[in-house]
Amino acid sequence: MLVVLDPDVELRADAAAVLPGIPQHVTGAEAVAAGPAVVPRGYLSLALTFEVADGKITRIDVIADPERLGRLTLAVLDDSG
């Protein structure tokens, strides 16, 4: 994962995406790469958005607030190759 992360990447999560005591903002490739895993519960519980510059991920936003999720436009990608 470190290969695709900018050294100064930011991970920002809304309050609904993290447990109390867990930081909502993390900076740096090492810290972001060590972040928590997302486990689906059979319905959309969160979404990740990525900003990319010069082929590197520079920012990741974690959205879990139901109101914000409801405003997203989503699509299912065809993985048939």
PDB file with SEQRES, HELIX, SHEET and CRYST1 records, atoms N, CA, C and O in Angstrom:
SEQRES   1 A   81  MET LEU VAL VAL LEU ASP PRO ASP VAL GLU LEU ARG ALA          
SEQRES   2 A   81  ASP ALA ALA ALA VAL LEU PRO GLY ILE PRO GLN HIS VAL          
SEQRES   3 A   81  THR GLY ALA GLU ALA VAL ALA ALA GLY PRO ALA VAL VAL          
SEQRES   4 A   81  PRO ARG GLY TYR LEU SER LEU ALA LEU THR PHE GLU VAL          
SEQRES   5 A   81  ALA ASP GLY LYS ILE THR ARG ILE ASP VAL ILE ALA ASP          
SEQRES   6 A   81  PRO GLU ARG LEU GLY ARG LEU THR LEU ALA VAL LEU ASP          
SEQRES   7 A   81  ASP SER GLY                                                  
HELIX    1 AA1 LEU A    2  VAL A    4  5                                   3    
HELIX    2 AA2 ALA A   15  ALA A   17  5                                   3    
HELIX    3 AA3 ALA A   29  ALA A   33  1                                   5    
HELIX    4 AA4 PRO A   66  GLY A   70  1                                   5    
SHEET    1 AA1 4 HIS A  25  THR A  27  0                                        
SHEET    2 AA1 4 LEU A   5  ALA A  13 -1                                        
SHEET    3 AA1 4 LYS A  56  ILE A  63  1                                        
SHEET    4 AA1 4 ALA A  47  ALA A  53 -1                                        
CRYST1    1.000    1.000    1.000  90.00  90.00  90.00 P 1           1          
ATOM      1  N   MET A   1       0.818  -1.189   0.000  1.00  0.00           N  
ATOM      2  CA  MET A   1       0.000   0.000   0.000  1.00  0.00           C  
ATOM      3  C   MET A   1       0.868   1.261   0.000  1.00  0.00           C  
ATOM      4  O   MET A   1       0.471   2.276  -0.573  1.00  0.00           O  
ATOM      5  N   LEU A   2       2.018   1.216   0.618  1.00  0.00           N  
ATOM      6  CA  LEU A   2       2.876   2.388   0.692  1.00  0.00           C  
ATOM      7  C   LEU A   2       3.289   2.891  -0.686  1.00  0.00           C  
ATOM      8  O   LEU A   2       3.555   4.080  -0.857  1.00  0.00           O  
ATOM      9  N   VAL A   3       3.344   2.001  -1.661  1.00  0.00           N  
ATOM     10  CA  VAL A   3       3.755   2.380  -3.015  1.00  0.00           C  
ATOM     11  C   VAL A   3       2.788   3.388  -3.631  1.00  0.00           C  
ATOM     12  O   VAL A   3       3.216   4.257  -4.391  1.00  0.00           O  
ATOM     13  N   VAL A   4       1.495   3.293  -3.321  1.00  0.00           N  
ATOM     14  CA  VAL A   4       0.508   4.172  -3.941  1.00  0.00           C  
ATOM     15  C   VAL A   4       0.144   5.364  -3.063  1.00  0.00           C  
ATOM     16  O   VAL A   4      -0.628   6.224  -3.490  1.00  0.00           O  
ATOM     17  N   LEU A   5       0.675   5.434  -1.861  1.00  0.00           N  
ATOM     18  CA  LEU A   5       0.369   6.555  -0.972  1.00  0.00           C  
ATOM     19  C   LEU A   5       1.426   7.634  -1.056  1.00  0.00           C  
ATOM     20  O   LEU A   5       2.623   7.350  -1.001  1.00  0.00           O  
ATOM     21  N   ASP A   6       0.983   8.876  -1.190  1.00  0.00           N  
ATOM     22  CA  ASP A   6       1.866  10.022  -1.097  1.00  0.00           C  
ATOM     23  C   ASP A   6       2.437  10.048   0.328  1.00  0.00           C  
ATOM     24  O   ASP A   6       1.717   9.703   1.265  1.00  0.00           O  
ATOM     25  N   PRO A   7       3.691  10.440   0.523  1.00  0.00           N  
ATOM     26  CA  PRO A   7       4.261  10.463   1.878  1.00  0.00           C  
ATOM     27  C   PRO A   7       3.462  11.324   2.861  1.00  0.00           C  
ATOM     28  O   PRO A   7       3.480  11.071   4.065  1.00  0.00           O  
ATOM     29  N   ASP A   8       2.761  12.343   2.347  1.00  0.00           N  
ATOM     30  CA  ASP A   8       1.986  13.247   3.202  1.00  0.00           C  
ATOM     31  C   ASP A   8       0.481  13.014   3.082  1.00  0.00           C  
ATOM     32  O   ASP A   8      -0.304  13.923   3.347  1.00  0.00           O  
ATOM     33  N   VAL A   9       0.070  11.809   2.689  1.00  0.00           N  
ATOM     34  CA  VAL A   9      -1.343  11.493   2.523  1.00  0.00           C  
ATOM     35  C   VAL A   9      -2.120  11.810   3.805  1.00  0.00           C  
ATOM     36  O   VAL A   9      -1.598  11.688   4.913  1.00  0.00           O  
ATOM     37  N   GLU A  10      -3.381  12.221   3.625  1.00  0.00           N  
ATOM     38  CA  GLU A  10      -4.273  12.479   4.751  1.00  0.00           C  
ATOM     39  C   GLU A  10      -5.430  11.503   4.711  1.00  0.00           C  
ATOM     40  O   GLU A  10      -5.989  11.255   3.643  1.00  0.00           O  
ATOM     41  N   LEU A  11      -5.797  10.949   5.840  1.00  0.00           N  
ATOM     42  CA  LEU A  11      -7.010  10.155   5.973  1.00  0.00           C  
ATOM     43  C   LEU A  11      -7.910  10.915   6.931  1.00  0.00           C  
ATOM     44  O   LEU A  11      -7.536  11.181   8.073  1.00  0.00           O  
ATOM     45  N   ARG A  12      -9.104  11.265   6.453  1.00  0.00           N  
ATOM     46  CA  ARG A  12     -10.050  12.021   7.265  1.00  0.00           C  
ATOM     47  C   ARG A  12     -11.363  11.249   7.331  1.00  0.00           C  
ATOM     48  O   ARG A  12     -11.899  10.837   6.303  1.00  0.00           O  
ATOM     49  N   ALA A  13     -11.869  11.060   8.525  1.00  0.00           N  
ATOM     50  CA  ALA A  13     -13.105  10.312   8.719  1.00  0.00           C  
ATOM     51  C   ALA A  13     -14.136  11.201   9.396  1.00  0.00           C  
ATOM     52  O   ALA A  13     -13.804  11.985  10.285  1.00  0.00           O  
ATOM     53  N   ASP A  14     -15.406  11.073   8.964  1.00  0.00           N  
ATOM     54  CA  ASP A  14     -16.430  11.814   9.685  1.00  0.00           C  
ATOM     55  C   ASP A  14     -16.701  11.115  11.014  1.00  0.00           C  
ATOM     56  O   ASP A  14     -16.319   9.960  11.204  1.00  0.00           O  
ATOM     57  N   ALA A  15     -17.353  11.811  11.921  1.00  0.00           N  
ATOM     58  CA  ALA A  15     -17.546  11.307  13.278  1.00  0.00           C  
ATOM     59  C   ALA A  15     -18.281   9.972  13.318  1.00  0.00           C  
ATOM     60  O   ALA A  15     -18.054   9.175  14.228  1.00  0.00           O  
ATOM     61  N   ALA A  16     -19.156   9.715  12.353  1.00  0.00           N  
ATOM     62  CA  ALA A  16     -19.913   8.460  12.337  1.00  0.00           C  
ATOM     63  C   ALA A  16     -19.048   7.270  11.931  1.00  0.00           C  
ATOM     64  O   ALA A  16     -19.459   6.124  12.111  1.00  0.00           O  
ATOM     65  N   ALA A  17     -17.867   7.520  11.390  1.00  0.00           N  
ATOM     66  CA  ALA A  17     -17.013   6.441  10.880  1.00  0.00           C  
ATOM     67  C   ALA A  17     -16.031   5.891  11.907  1.00  0.00           C  
ATOM     68  O   ALA A  17     -15.414   4.852  11.672  1.00  0.00           O  
ATOM     69  N   VAL A  18     -15.879   6.564  13.030  1.00  0.00           N  
ATOM     70  CA  VAL A  18     -14.873   6.130  14.010  1.00  0.00           C  
ATOM     71  C   VAL A  18     -15.481   5.964  15.396  1.00  0.00           C  
ATOM     72  O   VAL A  18     -16.473   6.604  15.742  1.00  0.00           O  
ATOM     73  N   LEU A  19     -14.872   5.105  16.164  1.00  0.00           N  
ATOM     74  CA  LEU A  19     -15.279   4.912  17.553  1.00  0.00           C  
ATOM     75  C   LEU A  19     -14.715   6.038  18.412  1.00  0.00           C  
ATOM     76  O   LEU A  19     -13.702   6.637  18.050  1.00  0.00           O  
ATOM     77  N   PRO A  20     -15.345   6.334  19.532  1.00  0.00           N  
ATOM     78  CA  PRO A  20     -14.798   7.365  20.423  1.00  0.00           C  
ATOM     79  C   PRO A  20     -13.348   7.049  20.795  1.00  0.00           C  
ATOM     80  O   PRO A  20     -13.000   5.902  21.077  1.00  0.00           O  
ATOM     81  N   GLY A  21     -12.522   8.076  20.788  1.00  0.00           N  
ATOM     82  CA  GLY A  21     -11.114   7.910  21.121  1.00  0.00           C  
ATOM     83  C   GLY A  21     -10.216   7.607  19.937  1.00  0.00           C  
ATOM     84  O   GLY A  21      -8.992   7.668  20.061  1.00  0.00           O  
ATOM     85  N   ILE A  22     -10.800   7.279  18.786  1.00  0.00           N  
ATOM     86  CA  ILE A  22     -10.021   7.013  17.574  1.00  0.00           C  
ATOM     87  C   ILE A  22      -9.895   8.326  16.804  1.00  0.00           C  
ATOM     88  O   ILE A  22     -10.892   9.028  16.638  1.00  0.00           O  
ATOM     89  N   PRO A  23      -8.695   8.677  16.330  1.00  0.00           N  
ATOM     90  CA  PRO A  23      -8.537   9.949  15.615  1.00  0.00           C  
ATOM     91  C   PRO A  23      -9.330   9.980  14.309  1.00  0.00           C  
ATOM     92  O   PRO A  23      -9.421   8.984  13.591  1.00  0.00           O  
ATOM     93  N   GLN A  24      -9.900  11.153  14.023  1.00  0.00           N  
ATOM     94  CA  GLN A  24     -10.635  11.347  12.774  1.00  0.00           C  
ATOM     95  C   GLN A  24      -9.718  11.813  11.651  1.00  0.00           C  
ATOM     96  O   GLN A  24     -10.118  11.805  10.486  1.00  0.00           O  
ATOM     97  N   HIS A  25      -8.506  12.216  11.978  1.00  0.00           N  
ATOM     98  CA  HIS A  25      -7.579  12.728  10.970  1.00  0.00           C  
ATOM     99  C   HIS A  25      -6.205  12.112  11.216  1.00  0.00           C  
ATOM    100  O   HIS A  25      -5.641  12.244  12.302  1.00  0.00           O  
ATOM    101  N   VAL A  26      -5.673  11.439  10.194  1.00  0.00           N  
ATOM    102  CA  VAL A  26      -4.355  10.811  10.288  1.00  0.00           C  
ATOM    103  C   VAL A  26      -3.539  11.279   9.088  1.00  0.00           C  
ATOM    104  O   VAL A  26      -4.055  11.324   7.971  1.00  0.00           O  
ATOM    105  N   THR A  27      -2.288  11.622   9.303  1.00  0.00           N  
ATOM    106  CA  THR A  27      -1.423  12.112   8.235  1.00  0.00           C  
ATOM    107  C   THR A  27      -0.168  11.253   8.142  1.00  0.00           C  
ATOM    108  O   THR A  27       0.386  10.825   9.155  1.00  0.00           O  
ATOM    109  N   GLY A  28       0.271  11.008   6.910  1.00  0.00           N  
ATOM    110  CA  GLY A  28       1.501  10.264   6.671  1.00  0.00           C  
ATOM    111  C   GLY A  28       1.235   8.853   6.185  1.00  0.00           C  
ATOM    112  O   GLY A  28       0.347   8.165   6.689  1.00  0.00           O  
ATOM    113  N   ALA A  29       2.017   8.427   5.194  1.00  0.00           N  
ATOM    114  CA  ALA A  29       1.803   7.129   4.551  1.00  0.00           C  
ATOM    115  C   ALA A  29       1.872   5.969   5.534  1.00  0.00           C  
ATOM    116  O   ALA A  29       1.034   5.069   5.477  1.00  0.00           O  
ATOM    117  N   GLU A  30       2.837   5.968   6.420  1.00  0.00           N  
ATOM    118  CA  GLU A  30       2.981   4.862   7.380  1.00  0.00           C  
ATOM    119  C   GLU A  30       1.744   4.750   8.271  1.00  0.00           C  
ATOM    120  O   GLU A  30       1.223   3.655   8.482  1.00  0.00           O  
ATOM    121  N   ALA A  31       1.277   5.884   8.793  1.00  0.00           N  
ATOM    122  CA  ALA A  31       0.119   5.883   9.693  1.00  0.00           C  
ATOM    123  C   ALA A  31      -1.155   5.482   8.962  1.00  0.00           C  
ATOM    124  O   ALA A  31      -1.960   4.717   9.494  1.00  0.00           O  
ATOM    125  N   VAL A  32      -1.344   5.991   7.752  1.00  0.00           N  
ATOM    126  CA  VAL A  32      -2.548   5.659   6.990  1.00  0.00           C  
ATOM    127  C   VAL A  32      -2.548   4.187   6.600  1.00  0.00           C  
ATOM    128  O   VAL A  32      -3.589   3.534   6.671  1.00  0.00           O  
ATOM    129  N   ALA A  33      -1.412   3.658   6.192  1.00  0.00           N  
ATOM    130  CA  ALA A  33      -1.327   2.251   5.788  1.00  0.00           C  
ATOM    131  C   ALA A  33      -1.624   1.312   6.950  1.00  0.00           C  
ATOM    132  O   ALA A  33      -2.052   0.178   6.733  1.00  0.00           O  
ATOM    133  N   ALA A  34      -1.405   1.766   8.175  1.00  0.00           N  
ATOM    134  CA  ALA A  34      -1.655   0.936   9.360  1.00  0.00           C  
ATOM    135  C   ALA A  34      -3.087   1.085   9.862  1.00  0.00           C  
ATOM    136  O   ALA A  34      -3.415   0.599  10.944  1.00  0.00           O  
ATOM    137  N   GLY A  35      -3.940   1.751   9.091  1.00  0.00           N  
ATOM    138  CA  GLY A  35      -5.312   2.028   9.520  1.00  0.00           C  
ATOM    139  C   GLY A  35      -6.193   0.797   9.600  1.00  0.00           C  
ATOM    140  O   GLY A  35      -5.782  -0.297   9.214  1.00  0.00           O  
ATOM    141  N   PRO A  36      -7.401   0.975  10.100  1.00  0.00           N  
ATOM    142  CA  PRO A  36      -8.325  -0.144  10.300  1.00  0.00           C  
ATOM    143  C   PRO A  36      -8.884  -0.690   8.994  1.00  0.00           C  
ATOM    144  O   PRO A  36      -8.926   0.009   7.982  1.00  0.00           O  
ATOM    145  N   ALA A  37      -9.310  -1.942   9.031  1.00  0.00           N  
ATOM    146  CA  ALA A  37      -9.953  -2.575   7.879  1.00  0.00           C  
ATOM    147  C   ALA A  37     -11.439  -2.258   7.883  1.00  0.00           C  
ATOM    148  O   ALA A  37     -12.012  -1.976   8.935  1.00  0.00           O  
ATOM    149  N   VAL A  38     -12.068  -2.302   6.711  1.00  0.00           N  
ATOM    150  CA  VAL A  38     -13.498  -2.080   6.565  1.00  0.00           C  
ATOM    151  C   VAL A  38     -14.154  -3.431   6.322  1.00  0.00           C  
ATOM    152  O   VAL A  38     -13.762  -4.160   5.410  1.00  0.00           O  
ATOM    153  N   VAL A  39     -15.143  -3.764   7.128  1.00  0.00           N  
ATOM    154  CA  VAL A  39     -15.831  -5.045   6.983  1.00  0.00           C  
ATOM    155  C   VAL A  39     -17.289  -4.777   6.647  1.00  0.00           C  
ATOM    156  O   VAL A  39     -18.018  -4.218   7.465  1.00  0.00           O  
ATOM    157  N   PRO A  40     -17.729  -5.173   5.440  1.00  0.00           N  
ATOM    158  CA  PRO A  40     -19.111  -4.918   5.043  1.00  0.00           C  
ATOM    159  C   PRO A  40     -20.104  -5.668   5.933  1.00  0.00           C  
ATOM    160  O   PRO A  40     -19.815  -6.761   6.422  1.00  0.00           O  
ATOM    161  N   ARG A  41     -21.260  -5.073   6.131  1.00  0.00           N  
ATOM    162  CA  ARG A  41     -22.324  -5.681   6.930  1.00  0.00           C  
ATOM    163  C   ARG A  41     -23.551  -6.010   6.078  1.00  0.00           C  
ATOM    164  O   ARG A  41     -24.650  -6.188   6.604  1.00  0.00           O  
ATOM    165  N   GLY A  42     -23.362  -6.086   4.795  1.00  0.00           N  
ATOM    166  CA  GLY A  42     -24.474  -6.397   3.908  1.00  0.00           C  
ATOM    167  C   GLY A  42     -25.228  -5.174   3.418  1.00  0.00           C  
ATOM    168  O   GLY A  42     -26.169  -5.307   2.636  1.00  0.00           O  
ATOM    169  N   TYR A  43     -24.842  -4.002   3.853  1.00  0.00           N  
ATOM    170  CA  TYR A  43     -25.438  -2.763   3.374  1.00  0.00           C  
ATOM    171  C   TYR A  43     -24.369  -1.674   3.417  1.00  0.00           C  
ATOM    172  O   TYR A  43     -23.336  -1.819   4.071  1.00  0.00           O  
ATOM    173  N   LEU A  44     -24.640  -0.591   2.711  1.00  0.00           N  
ATOM    174  CA  LEU A  44     -23.649   0.489   2.654  1.00  0.00           C  
ATOM    175  C   LEU A  44     -23.527   1.136   4.020  1.00  0.00           C  
ATOM    176  O   LEU A  44     -24.446   1.813   4.480  1.00  0.00           O  
ATOM    177  N   SER A  45     -22.402   0.928   4.660  1.00  0.00           N  
ATOM    178  CA  SER A  45     -22.185   1.524   5.971  1.00  0.00           C  
ATOM    179  C   SER A  45     -21.136   2.628   5.920  1.00  0.00           C  
ATOM    180  O   SER A  45     -21.097   3.496   6.792  1.00  0.00           O  
ATOM    181  N   LEU A  46     -20.283   2.592   4.893  1.00  0.00           N  
ATOM    182  CA  LEU A  46     -19.340   3.681   4.699  1.00  0.00           C  
ATOM    183  C   LEU A  46     -18.801   3.662   3.283  1.00  0.00           C  
ATOM    184  O   LEU A  46     -18.876   2.653   2.582  1.00  0.00           O  
ATOM    185  N   ALA A  47     -18.258   4.792   2.879  1.00  0.00           N  
ATOM    186  CA  ALA A  47     -17.649   4.929   1.558  1.00  0.00           C  
ATOM    187  C   ALA A  47     -16.304   5.618   1.721  1.00  0.00           C  
ATOM    188  O   ALA A  47     -16.117   6.437   2.621  1.00  0.00           O  
ATOM    189  N   LEU A  48     -15.377   5.281   0.845  1.00  0.00           N  
ATOM    190  CA  LEU A  48     -14.064   5.917   0.833  1.00  0.00           C  
ATOM    191  C   LEU A  48     -13.947   6.731  -0.449  1.00  0.00           C  
ATOM    192  O   LEU A  48     -14.287   6.245  -1.528  1.00  0.00           O  
ATOM    193  N   THR A  49     -13.472   7.955  -0.338  1.00  0.00           N  
ATOM    194  CA  THR A  49     -13.169   8.749  -1.521  1.00  0.00           C  
ATOM    195  C   THR A  49     -11.671   9.009  -1.533  1.00  0.00           C  
ATOM    196  O   THR A  49     -11.056   9.190  -0.483  1.00  0.00           O  
ATOM    197  N   PHE A  50     -11.089   9.027  -2.725  1.00  0.00           N  
ATOM    198  CA  PHE A  50      -9.646   9.179  -2.878  1.00  0.00           C  
ATOM    199  C   PHE A  50      -9.327  10.378  -3.747  1.00  0.00           C  
ATOM    200  O   PHE A  50      -9.987  10.610  -4.761  1.00  0.00           O  
ATOM    201  N   GLU A  51      -8.311  11.148  -3.354  1.00  0.00           N  
ATOM    202  CA  GLU A  51      -7.746  12.186  -4.209  1.00  0.00           C  
ATOM    203  C   GLU A  51      -6.375  11.693  -4.642  1.00  0.00           C  
ATOM    204  O   GLU A  51      -5.600  11.183  -3.832  1.00  0.00           O  
ATOM    205  N   VAL A  52      -6.085  11.851  -5.936  1.00  0.00           N  
ATOM    206  CA  VAL A  52      -4.826  11.361  -6.494  1.00  0.00           C  
ATOM    207  C   VAL A  52      -4.115  12.502  -7.199  1.00  0.00           C  
ATOM    208  O   VAL A  52      -4.737  13.268  -7.934  1.00  0.00           O  
ATOM    209  N   ALA A  53      -2.806  12.617  -6.974  1.00  0.00           N  
ATOM    210  CA  ALA A  53      -1.969  13.594  -7.671  1.00  0.00           C  
ATOM    211  C   ALA A  53      -0.661  12.910  -8.034  1.00  0.00           C  
ATOM    212  O   ALA A  53      -0.036  12.257  -7.197  1.00  0.00           O  
ATOM    213  N   ASP A  54      -0.257  13.063  -9.276  1.00  0.00           N  
ATOM    214  CA  ASP A  54       0.999  12.472  -9.766  1.00  0.00           C  
ATOM    215  C   ASP A  54       1.076  10.969  -9.497  1.00  0.00           C  
ATOM    216  O   ASP A  54       2.139  10.442  -9.172  1.00  0.00           O  
ATOM    217  N   GLY A  55      -0.068  10.284  -9.637  1.00  0.00           N  
ATOM    218  CA  GLY A  55      -0.099   8.835  -9.482  1.00  0.00           C  
ATOM    219  C   GLY A  55      -0.061   8.332  -8.050  1.00  0.00           C  
ATOM    220  O   GLY A  55       0.077   7.131  -7.822  1.00  0.00           O  
ATOM    221  N   LYS A  56      -0.180   9.235  -7.079  1.00  0.00           N  
ATOM    222  CA  LYS A  56      -0.150   8.850  -5.663  1.00  0.00           C  
ATOM    223  C   LYS A  56      -1.440   9.304  -4.976  1.00  0.00           C  
ATOM    224  O   LYS A  56      -1.979  10.366  -5.288  1.00  0.00           O  
ATOM    225  N   ILE A  57      -1.923   8.496  -4.048  1.00  0.00           N  
ATOM    226  CA  ILE A  57      -3.079   8.876  -3.244  1.00  0.00           C  
ATOM    227  C   ILE A  57      -2.612   9.920  -2.240  1.00  0.00           C  
ATOM    228  O   ILE A  57      -1.702   9.675  -1.448  1.00  0.00           O  
ATOM    229  N   THR A  58      -3.254  11.101  -2.283  1.00  0.00           N  
ATOM    230  CA  THR A  58      -2.856  12.185  -1.394  1.00  0.00           C  
ATOM    231  C   THR A  58      -3.852  12.419  -0.270  1.00  0.00           C  
ATOM    232  O   THR A  58      -3.525  13.056   0.731  1.00  0.00           O  
ATOM    233  N   ARG A  59      -5.077  11.901  -0.432  1.00  0.00           N  
ATOM    234  CA  ARG A  59      -6.090  12.088   0.605  1.00  0.00           C  
ATOM    235  C   ARG A  59      -7.144  11.009   0.490  1.00  0.00           C  
ATOM    236  O   ARG A  59      -7.538  10.619  -0.609  1.00  0.00           O  
ATOM    237  N   ILE A  60      -7.599  10.528   1.640  1.00  0.00           N  
ATOM    238  CA  ILE A  60      -8.683   9.549   1.713  1.00  0.00           C  
ATOM    239  C   ILE A  60      -9.709  10.089   2.699  1.00  0.00           C  
ATOM    240  O   ILE A  60      -9.371  10.410   3.839  1.00  0.00           O  
ATOM    241  N   ASP A  61     -10.943  10.186   2.270  1.00  0.00           N  
ATOM    242  CA  ASP A  61     -12.028  10.570   3.169  1.00  0.00           C  
ATOM    243  C   ASP A  61     -12.886   9.344   3.438  1.00  0.00           C  
ATOM    244  O   ASP A  61     -13.233   8.606   2.515  1.00  0.00           O  
ATOM    245  N   VAL A  62     -13.226   9.127   4.700  1.00  0.00           N  
ATOM    246  CA  VAL A  62     -14.092   8.032   5.110  1.00  0.00           C  
ATOM    247  C   VAL A  62     -15.433   8.644   5.485  1.00  0.00           C  
ATOM    248  O   VAL A  62     -15.518   9.461   6.402  1.00  0.00           O  
ATOM    249  N   ILE A  63     -16.476   8.245   4.772  1.00  0.00           N  
ATOM    250  CA  ILE A  63     -17.810   8.798   4.989  1.00  0.00           C  
ATOM    251  C   ILE A  63     -18.714   7.700   5.530  1.00  0.00           C  
ATOM    252  O   ILE A  63     -18.900   6.666   4.889  1.00  0.00           O  
ATOM    253  N   ALA A  64     -19.276   7.930   6.715  1.00  0.00           N  
ATOM    254  CA  ALA A  64     -20.183   6.958   7.317  1.00  0.00           C  
ATOM    255  C   ALA A  64     -21.480   7.605   7.798  1.00  0.00           C  
ATOM    256  O   ALA A  64     -22.417   6.908   8.189  1.00  0.00           O  
ATOM    257  N   ASP A  65     -21.534   8.912   7.770  1.00  0.00           N  
ATOM    258  CA  ASP A  65     -22.744   9.608   8.189  1.00  0.00           C  
ATOM    259  C   ASP A  65     -23.870   9.243   7.222  1.00  0.00           C  
ATOM    260  O   ASP A  65     -23.739   9.477   6.020  1.00  0.00           O  
ATOM    261  N   PRO A  66     -24.982   8.672   7.720  1.00  0.00           N  
ATOM    262  CA  PRO A  66     -26.066   8.224   6.823  1.00  0.00           C  
ATOM    263  C   PRO A  66     -26.590   9.317   5.896  1.00  0.00           C  
ATOM    264  O   PRO A  66     -26.924   9.040   4.744  1.00  0.00           O  
ATOM    265  N   GLU A  67     -26.666  10.540   6.378  1.00  0.00           N  
ATOM    266  CA  GLU A  67     -27.153  11.638   5.535  1.00  0.00           C  
ATOM    267  C   GLU A  67     -26.187  11.899   4.385  1.00  0.00           C  
ATOM    268  O   GLU A  67     -26.619  12.089   3.247  1.00  0.00           O  
ATOM    269  N   ARG A  68     -24.885  11.912   4.668  1.00  0.00           N  
ATOM    270  CA  ARG A  68     -23.884  12.120   3.614  1.00  0.00           C  
ATOM    271  C   ARG A  68     -23.868  10.943   2.643  1.00  0.00           C  
ATOM    272  O   ARG A  68     -23.754  11.141   1.433  1.00  0.00           O  
ATOM    273  N   LEU A  69     -23.983   9.714   3.166  1.00  0.00           N  
ATOM    274  CA  LEU A  69     -24.021   8.537   2.290  1.00  0.00           C  
ATOM    275  C   LEU A  69     -25.202   8.609   1.329  1.00  0.00           C  
ATOM    276  O   LEU A  69     -25.085   8.237   0.161  1.00  0.00           O  
ATOM    277  N   GLY A  70     -26.331   9.086   1.823  1.00  0.00           N  
ATOM    278  CA  GLY A  70     -27.529   9.188   0.990  1.00  0.00           C  
ATOM    279  C   GLY A  70     -27.393  10.164  -0.155  1.00  0.00           C  
ATOM    280  O   GLY A  70     -28.136  10.074  -1.132  1.00  0.00           O  
ATOM    281  N   ARG A  71     -26.462  11.094  -0.059  1.00  0.00           N  
ATOM    282  CA  ARG A  71     -26.251  12.084  -1.132  1.00  0.00           C  
ATOM    283  C   ARG A  71     -25.246  11.628  -2.179  1.00  0.00           C  
ATOM    284  O   ARG A  71     -25.070  12.298  -3.196  1.00  0.00           O  
ATOM    285  N   LEU A  72     -24.583  10.498  -1.947  1.00  0.00           N  
ATOM    286  CA  LEU A  72     -23.581  10.002  -2.898  1.00  0.00           C  
ATOM    287  C   LEU A  72     -24.237   9.372  -4.125  1.00  0.00           C  
ATOM    288  O   LEU A  72     -25.297   8.754  -4.030  1.00  0.00           O  
ATOM    289  N   THR A  73     -23.597   9.538  -5.260  1.00  0.00           N  
ATOM    290  CA  THR A  73     -24.001   8.839  -6.474  1.00  0.00           C  
ATOM    291  C   THR A  73     -23.052   7.659  -6.629  1.00  0.00           C  
ATOM    292  O   THR A  73     -21.846   7.845  -6.792  1.00  0.00           O  
ATOM    293  N   LEU A  74     -23.592   6.447  -6.581  1.00  0.00           N  
ATOM    294  CA  LEU A  74     -22.776   5.243  -6.608  1.00  0.00           C  
ATOM    295  C   LEU A  74     -23.067   4.426  -7.857  1.00  0.00           C  
ATOM    296  O   LEU A  74     -24.145   4.526  -8.442  1.00  0.00           O  
ATOM    297  N   ALA A  75     -22.101   3.623  -8.254  1.00  0.00           N  
ATOM    298  CA  ALA A  75     -22.266   2.721  -9.401  1.00  0.00           C  
ATOM    299  C   ALA A  75     -21.543   1.412  -9.099  1.00  0.00           C  
ATOM    300  O   ALA A  75     -20.522   1.402  -8.411  1.00  0.00           O  
ATOM    301  N   VAL A  76     -22.067   0.333  -9.607  1.00  0.00           N  
ATOM    302  CA  VAL A  76     -21.417  -0.957  -9.498  1.00  0.00           C  
ATOM    303  C   VAL A  76     -20.531  -1.136 -10.720  1.00  0.00           C  
ATOM    304  O   VAL A  76     -21.009  -1.008 -11.848  1.00  0.00           O  
ATOM    305  N   LEU A  77     -19.251  -1.427 -10.521  1.00  0.00           N  
ATOM    306  CA  LEU A  77     -18.325  -1.588 -11.624  1.00  0.00           C  
ATOM    307  C   LEU A  77     -18.348  -3.028 -12.117  1.00  0.00           C  
ATOM    308  O   LEU A  77     -18.486  -3.962 -11.327  1.00  0.00           O  
ATOM    309  N   ASP A  78     -18.213  -3.197 -13.405  1.00  0.00           N  
ATOM    310  CA  ASP A  78     -18.149  -4.523 -14.000  1.00  0.00           C  
ATOM    311  C   ASP A  78     -16.743  -5.076 -13.829  1.00  0.00           C  
ATOM    312  O   ASP A  78     -15.779  -4.487 -14.319  1.00  0.00           O  
ATOM    313  N   ASP A  79     -16.621  -6.202 -13.137  1.00  0.00           N  
ATOM    314  CA  ASP A  79     -15.291  -6.767 -12.905  1.00  0.00           C  
ATOM    315  C   ASP A  79     -14.996  -7.971 -13.798  1.00  0.00           C  
ATOM    316  O   ASP A  79     -14.112  -8.772 -13.493  1.00  0.00           O  
ATOM    317  N   SER A  80     -15.731  -8.098 -14.895  1.00  0.00           N  
ATOM    318  CA  SER A  80     -15.553  -9.255 -15.772  1.00  0.00           C  
ATOM    319  C   SER A  80     -14.275  -9.183 -16.604  1.00  0.00           C  
ATOM    320  O   SER A  80     -13.892 -10.156 -17.254  1.00  0.00           O  
ATOM    321  N   GLY A  81     -13.619  -8.025 -16.578  1.00  0.00           N  
ATOM    322  CA  GLY A  81     -12.335  -7.900 -17.267  1.00  0.00           C  
ATOM    323  C   GLY A  81     -12.509  -7.535 -18.671  1.00  0.00           C  
ATOM    324  O   GLY A  81     -11.526  -7.388 -19.397  1.00  0.00           O  
TER     325      GLY A  81                                                      
END                                                                             
